[in-house]
Amino acid sequence: MAGETVITVVGNLTADPELRYTQNGLPVANFTIASTPRIFDRAASEYKDGDALFLRASCWREFAEHVAGSLTKGMRVIAQGRLRQRSYQDREGNQRTAIELEVDEIGPSLRYATAQVTRAARTDGQKPAASAPAQEQWATSEPPADGGWTYGDDTPF
C-alpha cells in the first residue's frame, strides 16, 4: 500500500517463533530477528561486529503456523515486511512506543545453509493451480477434434 515503510532484514532468530492464538482463534507467530552489521576495521585488518538491531516481528494466520513449524532459534533468515509503530502504557504507567515488523515474506537464508522446501496444502480443500505438475495442467482427457495430430512437411521453425 502507498505510504507504508517496507524493509528487508537479514539476521538470526533469537528464539523459536512463539505461536499463539487470539480470542477469535486466529494464529499469530511472534519472534525477534537480530541483525548485526559486520564492519571492517582497517587499523586491525579484521572484521568486527557492529551494534546489533533486535527487531520484533509477527505474522498471522496460516503463515504464522508455517513459520512456527519451519523456523527455529539461531536460523539465519531473510524477512520482508512493513514497519508498524504502536504506543502502549507499561506496568509502571509510562507511555512507550514500539516499532515492529509485520512480516509479509520470510525464509531461511541459503548463504551458509541448505533447505528443503515442502509446499503446504491449502486448508480450503482446493489444490493450488501452481502446485499441479505441468503435465496435469495442460493434459485433456479427450482426443483432438480432428481425431489425431497431423504434421506437415514444412520445417516447424
Secondary structure, DSSP 8 states (H G I E B T S, - for coil): -TT--EEEEEEEESS--EEEE-TT--EEEEEEEEE--EEEETTTTEEEE---EEEEEEEEHHHHHHHHHH--TT-EEEEEEEEEEEEEE-TTS-EEEEEEEEEEEEEE--SS----------TTS---GGGS-HHHHH--SS--TTSS----SS---
